[in-house]
C-alpha cells in the first residue's frame, strides 16, 4: 500500500540514510521500465532540480496501456483478517503497539491481543456474535481502537460513522447498515440515543465513559480471561468486514463494502519489506472512523510499529505530542498541515525525530509540500491518490511535484489505466480520459445498491474513479477534472446534490446549484448560487435563513463556507445540467479581479 511504501522508506531513512542519495537515472530502450527520477515536461532547470529532491521512487512498468509498479507483489494468503492480525500481533508481542497521548496509557502487542480478546468475549456476553454489525460513532481514542479490533476478533462486522455527522445523517447510515450494537463516546451519545429510537436494529449501546442506558466499555475490557472462548470459525475471505460511507453526487452517501480479502491484501502489502530493529512512533490526525485512519493503524500494526493515539488534530496538541513521543511518521490532512505550519509552537519544540509526512484526503499544492519540507526538515512528504472504494491510495508521489495536478505513480499492488469513456478504449501516454484502478484492495461494491455496484467496475475489473486525467510516458498520473462534482472541504466529501435538496425546501428558492470554490482555510468550500421565486428579493435575512437551512441539518464541512450568491439564472447545458465549471470559473475570476 501507499503507507507501506512510506513506512519502508522511513525505515531506510533512519537505518540507511545513504539510500536517499541520488543515483544515476535508469534508462530503458523500450521505455517500458521507467524511474520516477525522470520527471515529465520540465524544460526549466530549476523545476528539474526541485523535482529531483527527496527519495527516489520505485520504477513503473507500462504494458498494453496499463501502468503498474515494478515492485514484486507478495502473495496474499486466503484467510480472514483475524487470522492475519493475530499472526502479526504474536510476532511483535513485546513491542509497544499503542500509546494514548492524553492519558499516557500504553500497551504492547501481546497486551493488545489480550485486551481485544477480553472485549470480544464481553461482546459475546451481550449477545453480539459472528456476522453481527457494530457501529462506531466517536472520536479517535485508544478505547475506540481496542473496541474496533475486539469486534473483528469476535467475528463481527463494522460500520464507521464519522463523529461530525448530524443526527439526520447518522440515522440514514445506521438505517441502511443495520448495526445491532453501537459504540459511542460522551460527546456523541445523544445522537446515538436518538438514532436508536429511529433504527430498530440497534439493540445495544456501549459508551466510552458513562451514560445511563449504555453498557460501559471499561467493563468489557475487564471481561475475565476464563470467559474468552475459542475464536469463532474463520470467516469466508470474500465476506463483508467493514462498511465505510462515501458521498456520491446523487446526494445520498453510499456504504462502501470492504471484504476480509481487501483488508488482508492491504495488511500484507503494508507488512512487506524490512522492519526496523525497533518500532517507530507514528501519529495520524485522520479520524479512526475515516478510511485513512483505519488504513494507517492497520499499516502500522502490520509492521510492528507504535501508534500514538491523538484525539484532536489541533497543532497545540499535535506539536507537543510529536516532540514528547519522538514521532518519526505523521499522517496528516493538507488542511491540518497548513494549520500546523502556521503555529508558533514550531519554534518551541524539537521535532527533529520527524522523518516523513504522509498526506491524505486531498492533493496538497507543491508550495505547501515544499514549505513542510523546509520548516520541518523531513526526508520526504508523500501523498497518495485514492478513494474510499479503493481502500487506500492507487498512486503516490514524494516531495514537491511539477504540477499540483500530478498524483504520482502507481502504488504497490495497483494497476492503473486511462480510458476513453465513450469507447472504452485504453489510452496511451498523454491522452486524456477517465482514470481507473485495479487492486486486490478495491471494494466489493456498495451496500444495498446493486445498480451502483454494477456501474463501479468495468469489464476488466478496473474501478471507475470518475476522475479525468492522463499519464506520462514515465508512468506519472495527472488529474485534469473530476467527472464527479464532489466538493472536498476539510478533506471531507461534500455532495452538492444533498445541499441543493436542503436549500430547495425553502419557500423562496426557485433553483439552486452548489459548487466548490477555493477557500483559504478549508481548501475548498461549498458556495450556493440561488435563483429566487417571483415575489422574493435578495436580502441578508434571506441569506441567513438559507445558511441555517443547511447548517441545521448537515455536518460542518457541508456548511456554505464559500458563501451564498443570488443570481438571475443558472447557466445550463442543452440537456439541462447546471454548468458548475462556468459558475466556479466566474466566481474565481471575480475574486482574482478584486485582489
C-alpha positions as CSV (number, residue, x, y, z in Angstrom):
1,X,0.0,0.0,0.0
2,X,0.9,3.7,-0.2
3,X,1.5,3.9,3.5
4,X,3.6,0.7,3.4
5,X,5.9,2.4,0.8
6,X,6.3,5.4,3.0
7,X,7.0,3.2,6.1
8,X,9.6,1.2,4.2
9,X,11.3,4.4,3.2
10,X,11.1,5.6,6.8
11,X,13.0,2.6,7.9
12,X,15.6,3.2,5.3
13,X,15.9,6.9,6.2
14,X,16.7,6.1,9.8
15,X,18.8,3.0,9.4
16,X,20.3,3.6,6.0
17,X,20.2,7.3,5.2
18,X,22.5,6.9,2.3
19,X,19.7,5.3,0.3
20,X,18.4,8.8,-0.3
21,X,21.5,9.9,-2.2
22,X,20.7,10.3,-5.8
23,X,21.9,7.7,-8.2
24,X,22.0,7.7,-12.0
25,X,18.7,7.6,-13.7
26,X,17.7,4.3,-15.2
27,X,17.5,4.0,-18.9
28,X,15.3,1.7,-20.9
29,X,15.4,1.2,-24.6
30,X,11.7,0.2,-24.7
31,X,10.7,3.0,-22.2
32,X,8.6,0.3,-20.5
33,X,10.5,0.4,-17.3
34,X,11.0,3.9,-16.1
35,X,12.4,5.6,-13.0
36,X,10.5,8.3,-11.2
37,X,13.7,10.3,-11.3
38,X,12.9,11.2,-14.8
39,X,10.1,13.7,-14.4
40,X,7.9,14.9,-17.2
41,X,7.6,18.1,-19.1
42,X,10.4,20.0,-17.4
43,X,12.4,22.3,-19.5
44,X,13.2,24.7,-16.7
45,X,16.4,23.6,-14.9
46,X,15.1,25.0,-11.7
47,X,12.0,22.8,-12.0
48,X,14.2,19.8,-12.7
49,X,16.3,20.5,-9.7
50,X,13.2,20.9,-7.5
51,X,11.6,17.7,-8.7
52,X,14.7,15.7,-8.1
53,X,14.8,16.4,-4.3
54,X,13.7,13.7,-1.9
55,X,13.8,9.9,-2.2
56,X,13.8,8.1,-5.4
57,X,10.6,6.3,-6.2
58,X,10.3,2.7,-7.5
59,X,10.1,2.1,-11.2
60,X,6.9,1.8,-13.2
61,X,6.0,-0.6,-16.0
62,X,3.7,0.2,-18.9
63,X,2.2,-2.8,-20.7
64,X,-0.8,-2.7,-23.1
65,X,-1.5,0.8,-21.8
66,X,-1.8,-0.4,-18.2
67,X,0.6,1.2,-15.7
68,X,1.9,-0.6,-12.6
69,X,4.7,-0.6,-10.1
70,X,7.6,-2.8,-11.0
71,X,8.0,-3.8,-7.3
72,X,7.3,-7.5,-6.8
73,X,4.0,-8.3,-5.0
74,X,3.9,-10.6,-2.0
75,X,1.4,-13.5,-2.1
76,X,-1.9,-12.8,-0.4
77,X,-3.0,-15.6,1.9
78,X,-6.5,-16.9,1.5
79,X,-7.6,-16.2,5.1
80,X,-9.8,-13.9,7.1
81,X,-8.5,-10.8,8.7
82,X,-8.4,-12.0,12.4
83,X,-6.1,-14.8,11.3
84,X,-3.7,-12.4,9.7
85,X,-4.0,-9.9,12.6
86,X,-3.2,-12.4,15.3
87,X,-0.2,-13.7,13.5
88,X,1.3,-10.2,13.3
89,X,0.5,-9.4,16.9
90,X,2.2,-12.6,18.1
91,X,5.3,-11.8,16.0
92,X,5.6,-8.3,17.7
93,X,4.2,-9.3,21.1
94,X,6.9,-7.4,23.1
95,X,6.8,-4.2,21.1
96,X,4.7,-1.2,22.1
97,X,1.5,-1.1,20.0
98,X,-0.5,1.9,21.3
99,X,0.3,5.0,23.4
100,X,-2.6,7.3,24.4
101,X,-1.3,10.8,24.3
102,X,-4.0,12.2,26.6
103,X,-3.9,9.5,29.3
104,X,-0.3,8.1,28.9
105,X,-1.8,4.6,28.8
106,X,0.2,2.2,26.7
107,X,0.1,-1.5,25.7
108,X,2.3,-4.0,23.9
109,X,1.0,-6.1,21.0
110,X,0.7,-9.0,23.4
111,X,-1.3,-6.9,25.8
112,X,-3.4,-5.6,22.9
113,X,-4.3,-9.1,21.8
114,X,-5.4,-9.9,25.3
115,X,-7.4,-6.7,25.7
116,X,-9.2,-7.3,22.3
117,X,-9.9,-10.9,23.3
118,X,-11.5,-9.7,26.5
119,X,-13.6,-7.2,24.6
120,X,-14.6,-9.9,22.1
121,X,-15.7,-12.2,25.0
122,X,-17.6,-9.3,26.6
123,X,-19.4,-8.6,23.3
124,X,-20.5,-12.3,23.1
125,X,-21.9,-12.0,26.6
126,X,-24.1,-9.1,25.3
127,X,-25.4,-11.3,22.5
128,X,-23.1,-10.0,19.8
129,X,-21.8,-12.8,17.6
130,X,-20.1,-13.7,14.3
131,X,-21.6,-11.8,11.4
132,X,-23.3,-9.1,13.5
133,X,-22.8,-5.5,12.7
134,X,-21.3,-3.0,15.2
135,X,-21.5,0.8,14.6
136,X,-18.9,3.3,15.7
137,X,-19.7,7.0,16.2
138,X,-16.9,8.5,18.3
139,X,-13.7,10.5,18.2
140,X,-10.4,8.7,18.0
141,X,-9.3,7.1,21.2
142,X,-7.3,4.1,22.5
143,X,-10.6,2.6,23.7
144,X,-12.2,3.0,20.2
145,X,-9.2,1.2,18.6
146,X,-9.4,-1.6,21.1
147,X,-13.1,-1.9,20.6
148,X,-12.8,-2.0,16.9
149,X,-10.3,-4.9,16.9
150,X,-12.4,-6.6,19.6
151,X,-15.3,-6.6,17.2
152,X,-13.0,-8.1,14.5
153,X,-11.8,-10.8,16.8
154,X,-15.4,-11.6,17.8
155,X,-16.2,-12.3,14.1
156,X,-18.3,-9.2,13.8
157,X,-18.6,-6.6,11.1
158,X,-18.1,-2.8,11.4
159,X,-19.8,0.3,10.1
160,X,-17.9,3.5,10.7
161,X,-20.0,6.7,11.2
162,X,-17.8,9.8,11.4
163,X,-18.3,11.9,14.6
164,X,-19.1,15.1,12.6
165,X,-22.3,13.6,11.2
166,X,-25.6,15.3,12.0
167,X,-28.4,13.3,13.6
168,X,-30.1,13.1,10.3
169,X,-27.0,11.8,8.5
170,X,-26.3,9.3,11.3
171,X,-29.8,7.9,11.2
172,X,-29.6,7.4,7.4
173,X,-26.3,5.5,7.7
174,X,-27.5,3.2,10.5
175,X,-30.9,2.6,8.9
176,X,-29.1,1.3,5.8
177,X,-26.3,-0.7,7.6
178,X,-28.5,-2.0,10.5
179,X,-26.0,-2.3,13.3
180,X,-27.2,-4.3,16.3
181,X,-24.7,-2.6,18.7
182,X,-23.2,0.9,18.6
183,X,-20.1,2.2,20.3
184,X,-20.1,5.9,21.1
185,X,-18.4,8.5,23.3
186,X,-19.9,11.0,25.7
187,X,-19.8,13.8,23.1
188,X,-21.9,11.8,20.6
189,X,-24.1,9.7,22.8
190,X,-27.1,11.9,22.4
191,X,-27.1,11.5,18.7
192,X,-26.8,7.7,19.0
193,X,-29.6,7.6,21.5
194,X,-31.8,9.4,19.0
195,X,-30.7,7.0,16.3
196,X,-31.5,4.1,18.4
197,X,-35.1,5.3,18.6
198,X,-35.3,5.6,14.9
199,X,-33.4,2.5,13.9
200,X,-35.0,-0.8,15.1
201,X,-31.9,-2.9,14.6
202,X,-29.9,-1.1,17.3
203,X,-30.4,-3.1,20.5
204,X,-27.3,-2.3,22.5
205,X,-25.2,0.8,23.2
206,X,-21.7,0.7,24.6
207,X,-20.2,4.0,25.8
208,X,-16.6,5.1,26.2
209,X,-17.2,6.8,29.5
210,X,-20.5,6.6,31.4
211,X,-24.1,7.1,30.2
212,X,-27.4,5.9,31.6
213,X,-28.8,3.1,29.4
214,X,-25.5,2.2,27.9
215,X,-23.1,-0.5,28.8
216,X,-19.7,0.6,30.0
217,X,-16.7,-0.2,27.7
218,X,-14.5,-0.3,30.8
219,X,-16.4,-3.4,31.9
220,X,-15.9,-5.1,28.6
221,X,-12.1,-4.5,28.9
222,X,-12.2,-6.4,32.2
223,X,-14.0,-9.5,31.0
224,X,-12.3,-12.4,32.7
225,X,-9.9,-14.4,30.6
226,X,-11.8,-17.5,31.7
227,X,-14.7,-16.2,29.5
228,X,-12.6,-15.8,26.4
229,X,-13.8,-18.7,24.5
230,X,-12.2,-20.2,21.4
231,X,-12.1,-17.8,18.4
232,X,-15.1,-18.1,16.2
233,X,-14.9,-20.1,13.0
234,X,-12.9,-18.3,10.3
235,X,-14.9,-16.1,8.0
236,X,-15.1,-16.5,4.3
237,X,-12.3,-14.2,3.0
238,X,-14.7,-12.8,0.4
239,X,-17.3,-11.9,3.0
240,X,-18.0,-8.4,4.3
241,X,-15.9,-6.9,7.1
242,X,-16.2,-3.1,7.0
243,X,-18.7,-0.5,5.7
244,X,-17.3,2.9,5.1
245,X,-19.6,5.6,3.8
246,X,-18.6,7.7,0.8
247,X,-20.7,10.5,-0.5
248,X,-22.0,10.5,-4.1
249,X,-23.3,13.1,-6.5
250,X,-26.8,11.7,-6.0
251,X,-26.8,13.3,-2.6
252,X,-27.2,10.1,-0.6
253,X,-24.0,8.6,0.8
254,X,-23.1,5.1,-0.3
255,X,-21.9,2.4,2.0
256,X,-18.7,1.0,0.6
257,X,-18.3,-2.7,1.4
258,X,-14.8,-3.8,2.3
259,X,-14.1,-7.6,2.5
260,X,-11.7,-9.6,4.6
261,X,-9.7,-10.2,1.5
262,X,-9.5,-6.5,0.8
263,X,-8.2,-5.8,4.3
264,X,-5.8,-8.8,4.3
265,X,-4.3,-7.6,0.9
266,X,-3.7,-4.1,2.4
267,X,-2.3,-5.6,5.6
268,X,0.1,-7.9,3.8
269,X,1.2,-5.1,1.5
270,X,1.9,-2.9,4.5
271,X,3.9,-5.5,6.2
272,X,6.1,-6.4,3.2
273,X,9.8,-5.4,3.2
274,X,12.3,-4.9,6.0
275,X,11.3,-3.9,9.5
276,X,13.5,-1.8,11.7
277,X,15.1,-3.3,14.8
278,X,12.9,-1.1,17.0
279,X,9.4,0.3,16.4
280,X,8.8,3.8,15.1
281,X,6.3,6.1,16.7
282,X,3.5,7.2,14.4
283,X,0.8,9.8,14.7
284,X,-2.2,10.3,12.4
285,X,-4.7,13.2,12.6
286,X,-7.2,11.4,10.3
287,X,-10.2,10.2,12.4
288,X,-10.2,6.5,13.1
289,X,-13.7,6.4,11.6
290,X,-12.2,7.7,8.3
291,X,-10.7,5.2,5.8
292,X,-7.3,6.9,6.2
293,X,-7.4,6.4,9.9
294,X,-8.1,2.7,9.7
295,X,-5.5,2.3,6.9
296,X,-2.8,4.0,9.0
297,X,-3.4,1.9,12.1
298,X,-3.6,-1.4,10.1
299,X,-0.4,-0.5,8.2
300,X,1.5,0.3,11.5
301,X,0.2,-2.9,13.1
302,X,1.4,-4.9,10.1
303,X,4.9,-3.6,10.7
304,X,5.0,-3.8,14.5
305,X,5.4,-0.1,14.9
306,X,3.8,2.2,17.5
307,X,0.6,4.3,17.2
308,X,0.4,7.4,19.3
309,X,-3.3,7.9,19.7
310,X,-4.3,11.6,19.3
311,X,-7.9,12.6,19.7
312,X,-7.5,16.2,18.3
313,X,-5.6,17.5,15.3
314,X,-5.1,20.9,16.9
315,X,-1.4,22.0,16.4
316,X,-1.4,22.9,20.1
317,X,-1.8,19.3,20.9
318,X,-0.1,17.7,17.9
319,X,3.2,19.5,18.0
320,X,4.0,18.8,21.7
321,X,2.9,15.2,21.1
322,X,5.4,14.8,18.3
323,X,8.2,16.1,20.5
324,X,7.2,14.1,23.6
325,X,6.9,10.8,21.9
326,X,9.7,11.4,19.3
327,X,7.4,10.7,16.5
328,X,9.0,9.8,13.2
329,X,6.0,9.4,10.9
330,X,3.0,11.7,10.6
331,X,-0.2,11.1,8.7
332,X,-1.8,14.5,8.0
333,X,-4.6,16.2,6.0
334,X,-3.4,19.1,4.0
335,X,-5.7,21.5,5.8
336,X,-4.3,20.4,9.2
337,X,-0.7,20.6,7.8
338,X,-1.3,24.2,6.8
339,X,-2.5,25.0,10.3
340,X,0.5,23.2,11.8
341,X,3.0,25.1,9.7
342,X,1.5,28.4,10.9
343,X,1.8,27.5,14.6
344,X,4.4,29.4,16.7
345,X,4.9,26.2,18.6
346,X,7.2,25.0,15.8
347,X,9.9,27.3,17.2
348,X,9.4,26.0,20.8
349,X,9.6,22.2,20.3
350,X,12.2,19.9,19.0
351,X,10.7,18.0,16.1
352,X,13.9,16.5,14.8
353,X,12.6,13.0,15.2
354,X,10.1,13.5,12.5
355,X,11.3,11.9,9.3
356,X,8.3,11.6,7.0
357,X,4.9,13.1,6.4
358,X,2.1,11.3,4.5
359,X,-0.8,13.5,3.2
360,X,-4.2,12.1,2.7
361,X,-7.7,13.3,2.0
362,X,-6.9,15.6,-0.9
363,X,-3.9,16.6,-3.0
364,X,-1.7,19.3,-1.5
365,X,-0.2,22.1,-3.6
366,X,3.5,21.9,-4.3
367,X,4.2,25.0,-2.3
368,X,2.7,23.5,0.8
369,X,4.8,20.4,0.4
370,X,7.9,22.5,-0.1
371,X,7.1,24.6,3.0
372,X,6.6,21.4,5.1
373,X,10.0,20.0,3.9
374,X,11.7,23.3,4.6
375,X,10.2,24.0,8.0
376,X,10.1,20.5,9.4
377,X,13.3,19.2,7.8
378,X,11.8,15.9,6.9
379,X,13.2,13.4,4.5
380,X,10.1,13.3,2.4
381,X,6.5,14.4,2.2
382,X,4.4,11.8,0.4
383,X,0.9,12.0,-0.8
384,X,-1.5,9.4,-2.3
385,X,-4.5,9.5,-4.5
386,X,-7.3,7.1,-3.9
387,X,-11.0,6.7,-3.0
388,X,-12.8,5.0,-0.2
389,X,-13.7,2.5,-2.8
390,X,-10.1,1.7,-3.5
391,X,-9.4,1.2,0.3
392,X,-6.2,3.1,0.0
393,X,-4.2,5.0,-2.4
394,X,-3.9,3.9,-6.0
395,X,-0.9,6.2,-6.7
396,X,1.7,8.0,-4.6
397,X,4.2,10.8,-5.0
398,X,7.1,12.2,-3.0
399,X,8.1,15.8,-2.4
400,X,7.0,18.8,-4.5
401,X,5.8,17.8,-7.9
402,X,6.0,19.9,-11.1
403,X,2.2,20.4,-11.0
404,X,-0.5,20.4,-8.4
405,X,-2.4,18.1,-10.7
406,X,0.3,15.4,-10.5
407,X,-0.8,12.5,-8.3
408,X,2.3,10.4,-8.7
409,X,2.9,6.8,-9.9
410,X,1.0,3.6,-9.3
411,X,1.1,2.3,-5.8
412,X,2.3,-1.1,-4.7
413,X,-0.3,-3.7,-5.9
414,X,-2.2,-1.2,-8.1
415,X,-2.7,-1.3,-11.8
416,X,-3.9,1.9,-13.5
417,X,-5.2,2.8,-16.9
418,X,-6.8,5.8,-18.7
419,X,-10.0,5.0,-20.7
420,X,-11.9,6.9,-23.4
421,X,-15.3,6.8,-21.6
422,X,-17.3,6.9,-24.9
423,X,-15.5,3.9,-26.5
424,X,-13.9,2.0,-23.5
425,X,-10.5,2.1,-25.3
426,X,-7.4,2.1,-23.2
427,X,-5.4,5.2,-23.9
428,X,-1.7,5.8,-24.2
429,X,0.6,8.4,-22.5
430,X,-0.6,12.0,-22.8
431,X,-4.2,11.0,-23.9
432,X,-7.0,12.2,-21.6
433,X,-9.7,10.0,-20.3
434,X,-11.1,8.5,-17.1
435,X,-8.5,7.1,-14.6
436,X,-9.3,3.6,-13.4
437,X,-7.7,1.4,-10.8
438,X,-7.4,-2.3,-10.2
439,X,-6.1,-3.7,-6.9
440,X,-6.9,-6.6,-4.6
441,X,-7.7,-3.9,-2.1
442,X,-10.6,-2.4,-4.1
443,X,-14.1,-2.7,-2.5
444,X,-16.7,-5.4,-3.0
445,X,-19.2,-2.7,-4.1
446,X,-22.0,-0.7,-2.4
447,X,-24.2,-1.8,0.4
448,X,-27.8,-2.5,-0.7
449,X,-27.1,-0.8,-4.1
450,X,-26.7,-3.4,-6.8
451,X,-27.1,-0.9,-9.6
452,X,-24.3,1.4,-8.3
453,X,-22.1,-1.7,-7.7
454,X,-22.6,-2.8,-11.3
455,X,-21.6,0.6,-12.5
456,X,-18.5,0.8,-10.3
457,X,-16.2,-1.6,-12.2
458,X,-15.6,-2.1,-15.9
459,X,-15.4,-5.4,-17.8
460,X,-11.7,-5.8,-16.9
461,X,-12.4,-5.3,-13.2
462,X,-11.0,-1.8,-13.0
463,X,-12.7,0.7,-10.6
464,X,-14.1,3.7,-12.3
465,X,-12.7,6.7,-10.3
466,X,-14.8,9.4,-12.0
467,X,-11.7,11.5,-12.3
468,X,-10.4,12.6,-15.7
469,X,-6.7,12.7,-16.4
470,X,-3.7,11.2,-18.2
471,X,-0.4,9.6,-17.6
472,X,3.1,10.4,-18.9
473,X,5.5,8.0,-20.6
474,X,7.2,7.9,-17.2
475,X,4.1,6.5,-15.6
476,X,3.2,9.6,-13.6
477,X,-0.6,10.4,-13.4
478,X,-2.2,13.7,-13.7
479,X,-5.8,14.8,-12.9
480,X,-7.4,17.4,-15.1
481,X,-11.0,17.4,-14.0
482,X,-13.5,15.5,-11.9
483,X,-16.4,13.7,-13.6
484,X,-18.0,13.6,-10.2
485,X,-18.9,17.0,-8.8
486,X,-18.0,16.3,-5.2
487,X,-16.6,19.1,-3.2
488,X,-13.6,18.4,-0.9
489,X,-14.0,20.6,2.2
490,X,-11.6,19.9,5.1
491,X,-10.7,16.7,3.2
492,X,-14.3,15.5,3.6
493,X,-16.5,14.8,0.6
494,X,-19.4,17.2,0.2
495,X,-22.1,16.2,-2.4
496,X,-23.7,19.3,-3.9
497,X,-27.0,17.5,-4.6
498,X,-27.6,17.0,-0.9
499,X,-27.1,20.7,-0.1
500,X,-29.2,21.7,-3.1
501,X,-32.1,19.5,-1.9
502,X,-32.0,21.2,1.5
503,X,-32.0,24.7,0.0
504,X,-34.9,23.8,-2.3
505,X,-37.0,23.1,0.7
506,X,-37.0,26.9,1.4
507,X,-40.1,28.5,0.1
508,X,-38.2,31.4,-1.6
509,X,-35.9,29.2,-3.7
510,X,-36.7,28.5,-7.3
511,X,-33.5,27.0,-8.4
512,X,-30.0,26.4,-6.9
513,X,-26.6,25.0,-7.8
514,X,-23.9,24.4,-5.3
515,X,-20.2,24.3,-6.4
516,X,-16.9,24.0,-4.7
517,X,-14.8,27.2,-4.6
518,X,-11.3,27.9,-3.3
519,X,-11.2,28.6,0.5
520,X,-8.1,29.8,2.3
521,X,-8.7,27.8,5.4
522,X,-10.6,24.7,4.2
523,X,-9.0,24.2,0.7
524,X,-12.4,24.1,-1.0
525,X,-15.9,25.1,0.3
526,X,-19.5,24.9,-0.9
527,X,-21.0,28.1,-2.5
528,X,-24.6,28.2,-3.4
529,X,-25.9,30.1,-6.4
530,X,-29.6,30.8,-5.8
531,X,-32.4,31.9,-8.1
532,X,-35.3,33.2,-6.1
533,X,-39.0,32.8,-6.9
534,X,-41.0,35.7,-8.1
535,X,-42.0,38.0,-5.2
536,X,-38.9,37.4,-3.2
537,X,-35.9,39.8,-3.1
538,X,-32.3,39.2,-2.1
539,X,-31.5,40.2,1.5
540,X,-29.1,39.4,4.3
541,X,-32.0,38.0,6.3
542,X,-32.8,35.6,3.5
543,X,-29.1,34.6,3.3
544,X,-29.1,33.8,7.0
545,X,-32.2,31.7,6.5
546,X,-30.6,29.7,3.7
547,X,-27.4,29.3,5.6
548,X,-29.3,27.9,8.5
549,X,-31.3,25.6,6.2
550,X,-28.1,23.8,5.6
551,X,-26.3,24.3,8.9
552,X,-29.2,22.9,10.9
553,X,-29.2,19.6,9.0
554,X,-25.7,19.0,7.7
555,X,-22.3,18.4,9.2
556,X,-19.9,21.3,9.5
557,X,-17.9,20.6,6.4
558,X,-21.1,20.8,4.3
559,X,-22.0,24.3,5.5
560,X,-21.9,27.0,2.9
561,X,-18.5,28.3,3.9
562,X,-18.0,29.5,0.3
563,X,-21.0,31.8,0.7
564,X,-24.4,32.4,-0.9
565,X,-24.9,34.3,-4.1
566,X,-28.2,35.4,-5.6
567,X,-28.3,35.1,-9.4
568,X,-30.9,35.7,-12.1
569,X,-30.4,32.3,-13.7
570,X,-28.2,29.2,-13.6
571,X,-26.2,28.5,-16.7
572,X,-27.1,25.1,-18.0
573,X,-26.2,22.7,-20.8
574,X,-28.6,21.8,-23.6
575,X,-29.6,18.7,-21.6
576,X,-30.4,20.9,-18.6
577,X,-27.5,20.1,-16.4
578,X,-26.0,23.1,-14.5
579,X,-22.7,24.2,-15.8
580,X,-20.8,24.1,-12.5
581,X,-17.5,24.8,-14.1
582,X,-18.8,28.1,-15.5
583,X,-20.1,29.2,-12.1
584,X,-16.9,28.2,-10.5
585,X,-14.7,30.0,-13.1
586,X,-16.8,33.2,-13.0
587,X,-16.6,33.3,-9.2
588,X,-12.8,32.6,-9.2
589,X,-12.2,35.3,-11.8
590,X,-14.2,37.9,-9.8
591,X,-12.1,37.1,-6.7
592,X,-8.9,37.4,-8.6
593,X,-10.0,40.7,-10.1
594,X,-10.9,42.1,-6.7
595,X,-7.4,41.4,-5.5
